[in-house]
Amino acid sequence: FTLHIIPSPEMRGKPVNIISGLNNPWGVVISKNEEIVVAENGAHCITILNKEGKKVKSFGTKGTKDGQFTHPRGVAISQDGHILVTDEHRLQKLTFEGVCVKSVGSSK
């Protein structure tokens, strides 16, 4: 899969950077620090890229424990700067280091 990074409305439709090698990315959000947070559905992980699209880190494995994911889909940044991830029937609130702060629901 390919992710096109478009930095501003003026550049709409003209990708500045093309990122490949992601395993079925579903959710994408950009943090205040311009980090790109990607929910990799196929790899059961969260990947963080810098604004140039280079991989900074990934965290998470397949599973139902805190900090693990079963096909993560949605990703957002909370007002207090945490990563919010949805998978199956669960929402997790994580630090940018991948530590689960809170988990609601259950992943069946």
Phi, psi and omega in degrees: 000152182238135178248125179261125179263121180241113191283336184206160180302329181294335183264008184312130178087353180241094182296135177272326181219139178245125182251125176240172178094002177275145184262093178056062180292133179249306183252142179219136175215151178249128182281171177299332179272012179066025172276143180260119181253124186237130171272111179268098184301317183286335181260356179057045182212171173248131179243136178247128180244152173281177185293344175274355179091009178274138182294127176264312179193163172227151174212156181103152176221174179288129178163182184245004178278167176303134181084358174252162184223149171240097183054068178299140184239298184264146177217140179210169175247128180283166180298331179269012171085019176263160176269129176254129183230133173253140172211140181044251183242039188216152173234128177241143175250121187233155171281170177288353175266355178094009179277128180283122179268324181203146177224133180233134181094193178217146177260114186265000000 
